[in-house]
């Protein structure tokens, strides 16, 4: 490539010498134009294969990322079911056994009865914690009561943890639109909202959170924003920096891309963060 540049520069100088005398500015512009005209085909010839390879590599990485997300979701579902079906039943049996043991103890064994009572409380606490973990892994409410009610419950739990944060939420989807949303779309909408609320809880130091779910023609749109500390999106989303704090946002982008949707991020330090995702809706009649 260096030789190509050398010969093009030499040819360019010969062409310039053949022209009549002209101002230095015009000569510099002509010199740049000739070089661009001569080097562009050579550049395309040498670098086009590398560009194609780069595109193929980027596509492969994106595909792998989406497969990993789907695999992780399947694994969440499996672990959630095992926790619910096995650990949940075992803990319930232990609770009943502890209660029965406590009732069977003589009245004068006050210390032993108190210890059994404490163990029963610990078992109940553990059962509640496992129930929360199970729900975070694979929300059963999403299948039982639907998307809007599951999102309302998610926001309710968030507000319990952070009562000082004002939350404005609206869900403008009628039943016909909801019936046309497939399982993957519903899950992505829920996961995006869940991930955003988790990020707000951990990092945003927000005073106000906005959630808007609505339909626009052939798309369902989720808008989420917060008035918080914000961040620099170029730094946050960069993998090359060797940081892992942007993996959640990258995961959201890949989830949306897998369904043919659109992901938009707007953030500014000291102002806050705003995310919009658009997902296509199944044409009417496809789910019939």
C-alpha positions in Angstrom: 0.0 0.0 0.0 2.9 2.3 0.8 4.3 1.8 -2.8 0.9 2.5 -4.2 0.7 5.8 -2.3 4.3 6.7 -3.5 3.5 6.1 -7.2 0.2 7.9 -7.0 1.9 10.9 -5.4 4.6 10.9 -8.2 1.9 10.6 -10.9 0.0 13.4 -9.2 3.0 15.7 -9.2 3.5 15.0 -13.0 -0.1 15.9 -13.7 0.1 19.1 -11.7 3.3 20.2 -13.5 1.5 19.8 -16.9 -1.1 22.4 -15.8 -0.6 26.1 -16.2 0.6 28.2 -13.2 -2.1 28.7 -10.5 -2.5 29.9 -6.9 -1.2 27.7 -4.2 -4.7 27.1 -2.7 -6.1 25.9 -6.1 -3.0 23.7 -6.6 -3.4 22.1 -3.2 -7.1 21.3 -3.9 -6.3 19.8 -7.3 -3.5 17.8 -5.7 -5.9 16.4 -3.1 -8.5 15.6 -5.7 -6.1 13.8 -7.9 -4.8 11.7 -5.0 -8.3 10.8 -3.9 -9.3 9.8 -7.5 -6.1 7.7 -7.9 -6.1 6.1 -4.4 -9.8 5.2 -4.0 -9.8 2.2 -6.4 -6.5 0.9 -4.8 -8.0 1.3 -1.3 -11.1 -0.5 -2.3 -9.1 -3.3 -3.9 -6.9 -3.8 -0.9 -9.4 -3.2 1.9 -12.7 -4.5 0.6 -12.0 -8.2 1.6 -11.0 -7.0 5.1 -14.2 -4.9 5.3 -16.3 -7.9 4.3 -14.5 -10.0 6.9 -15.1 -7.4 9.5 -18.9 -7.3 8.6 -19.1 -11.1 8.8 -17.3 -11.1 12.1 -19.6 -8.5 13.6 -22.7 -10.4 12.4 -21.3 -13.6 13.9 -20.7 -11.9 17.3 -24.2 -10.4 17.2 -25.7 -13.8 16.4 -23.7 -15.4 19.2 -24.8 -12.7 21.7 -28.4 -13.3 20.8 -28.0 -17.1 21.2 -26.4 -16.5 24.6 -29.3 -14.3 25.7 -31.8 -17.0 24.6 -29.8 -19.7 26.3 -29.7 -17.7 29.5 -33.4 -17.1 29.4 -34.0 -20.9 29.0 -31.7 -21.6 31.9 -33.5 -19.0 34.0 -36.7 -20.8 33.3 -35.3 -24.2 34.2 -33.7 -23.0 37.4 -36.9 -21.1 38.3 -39.0 -24.2 37.9 -36.6 -26.3 39.9 -36.5 -23.8 42.8 -40.3 -23.5 42.8 -41.1 -27.2 42.4 -38.3 -28.8 44.5 -36.9 -26.2 47.0 -40.3 -24.7 47.5 -42.0 -27.9 48.3 -39.1 -29.0 50.6 -39.3 -25.7 52.6 -43.0 -26.0 52.9 -42.7 -29.5 54.3 -40.0 -28.3 56.7 -42.2 -25.4 57.9 -45.1 -27.8 58.6 -42.8 -30.2 60.4 -41.3 -27.4 62.6 -44.8 -26.2 63.5 -45.9 -29.7 64.4 -42.8 -30.2 66.4 -43.3 -27.0 68.3 -46.9 -27.9 69.2 -45.8 -31.4 70.3 -43.3 -30.0 72.8 -44.4 -29.8 76.5 -45.5 -26.4 77.8 -42.6 -26.2 80.2 -40.0 -26.5 77.4 -40.2 -22.8 76.8 -36.6 -22.3 75.5 -36.9 -25.2 73.0 -40.3 -24.0 71.8 -38.8 -20.5 71.3 -35.9 -21.9 69.3 -38.3 -23.9 67.2 -40.3 -20.8 66.6 -37.1 -18.9 65.5 -36.3 -21.7 63.1 -39.8 -21.5 61.7 -39.4 -17.8 61.1 -36.0 -18.4 59.4 -37.6 -21.0 57.2 -40.4 -18.6 56.3 -37.8 -15.9 55.5 -35.8 -18.3 53.3 -39.0 -19.4 51.5 -39.9 -15.7 50.8 -36.4 -15.0 49.5 -36.5 -18.1 47.2 -39.9 -16.9 46.0 -38.5 -13.5 45.1 -35.5 -15.1 43.3 -37.8 -17.5 41.4 -40.0 -14.5 40.3 -36.9 -12.5 39.2 -35.7 -15.5 37.1 -39.0 -16.2 35.4 -42.0 -14.1 36.5 -45.0 -16.5 36.8 -47.3 -13.4 36.9 -46.3 -12.7 33.3 -48.1 -15.9 32.2 -50.8 -15.7 34.9 -52.1 -12.2 34.8 -50.5 -10.7 31.6 -48.0 -8.1 30.6 -49.6 -4.9 32.0 -50.4 -6.4 35.4 -46.9 -7.9 35.7 -45.4 -4.5 34.9 -47.6 -2.8 37.4 -46.5 -5.3 40.0 -42.8 -4.7 39.0 -43.3 -0.9 39.5 -45.1 -1.5 42.8 -42.2 -3.6 44.1 -39.7 -0.9 42.9 -41.7 1.8 44.7 -41.7 -0.2 47.9 -37.9 -0.3 47.8 -37.5 3.3 46.8 -40.5 5.3 48.1 -38.6 8.6 47.7 -38.6 8.2 43.8 -41.7 9.4 42.0 -42.9 7.0 39.4 -45.1 8.1 36.5 -46.4 5.1 34.6 -49.0 4.6 31.8 -50.0 1.5 29.8 -52.0 2.5 26.7 -52.5 -0.9 25.1 -56.0 -2.2 24.5 -56.8 -6.0 24.7 -56.7 -6.5 21.0 -53.1 -5.3 20.8 -52.1 -7.3 23.9 -53.6 -10.5 22.3 -51.4 -9.9 19.2 -48.1 -9.8 21.2 -46.3 -13.1 21.1 -44.5 -14.6 24.1 -41.0 -13.4 23.1 -42.2 -9.8 22.7 -44.0 -9.8 26.0 -40.9 -11.3 27.7 -38.6 -8.7 26.1 -40.8 -5.8 27.2 -40.8 -7.1 30.7 -37.1 -7.8 30.8 -36.3 -4.3 29.5 -38.4 -2.7 32.1 -36.9 -4.9 34.8 -33.3 -4.2 33.7 -34.0 -0.4 33.5 -35.5 -0.3 37.0 -32.6 -2.4 38.3 -30.1 0.1 36.7 -32.0 3.0 38.2 -32.0 1.3 41.6 -28.3 0.7 41.5 -26.8 3.7 39.7 -29.2 6.5 38.7 -29.9 8.3 42.0 -33.0 9.4 40.3 -35.8 11.6 41.7 -38.3 10.7 39.0 -38.9 7.7 36.8 -41.2 7.7 33.7 -42.6 4.6 32.0 -44.8 4.7 28.9 -46.1 1.6 27.1 -48.2 2.3 24.0 -48.9 1.1 20.5 -48.1 2.9 17.2 -49.5 1.4 14.1 -47.7 -1.9 13.7 -45.3 -1.5 16.7 -45.5 -1.5 20.4 -43.3 1.2 22.1 -41.8 1.2 25.5 -40.4 4.5 26.8 -38.4 4.6 30.0 -36.6 7.6 31.5 -35.2 8.9 34.7 -34.1 12.2 36.1 -30.8 11.1 37.7 -27.0 11.3 37.4 -27.0 10.1 33.8 -23.9 8.9 32.1 -21.8 9.1 28.9 -23.4 6.5 26.5 -20.3 6.2 24.4 -18.3 5.1 27.5 -21.1 3.0 29.0 -21.8 1.0 25.8 -18.2 0.5 24.8 -16.9 -3.1 25.2 -13.4 -2.1 24.0 -12.9 -0.1 27.2 -12.9 -3.4 29.1 -15.7 -2.4 31.3 -18.7 -4.6 32.1 -21.2 -2.0 33.4 -22.8 -1.6 30.0 -23.6 -5.3 29.5 -27.2 -4.7 30.7 -27.7 -2.1 28.0 -26.0 -4.2 25.4 -28.3 -7.1 26.4 -31.3 -4.9 26.0 -30.1 -3.9 22.5 -29.5 -7.5 21.5 -32.9 -8.7 22.8 -34.6 -5.9 20.8 -32.6 -6.6 17.7 -33.4 -10.3 17.8 -37.1 -9.5 17.4 -36.4 -7.0 14.6 -37.1 -4.0 16.8 -35.4 -0.6 17.3 -33.4 0.5 20.4 -32.7 4.2 21.1 -30.7 5.5 24.0 -30.3 9.1 25.1 -28.3 10.0 28.2 -26.4 13.0 29.5 -24.4 13.3 32.7 -26.3 15.2 35.3 -29.6 15.1 33.4 -30.7 11.5 33.2 -31.3 8.6 30.9 -34.0 7.9 28.4 -34.6 4.6 26.5 -37.0 3.9 23.7 -37.7 0.5 22.2 -40.0 -0.4 19.3 -41.0 -3.9 18.7 -43.1 -5.1 15.7 -46.6 -6.4 16.5 -47.9 -9.6 14.9 -50.3 -8.9 12.0 -53.9 -9.3 13.0 -55.1 -12.9 12.7 -51.6 -14.5 13.0 -52.2 -15.7 16.5 -55.6 -17.1 15.7 
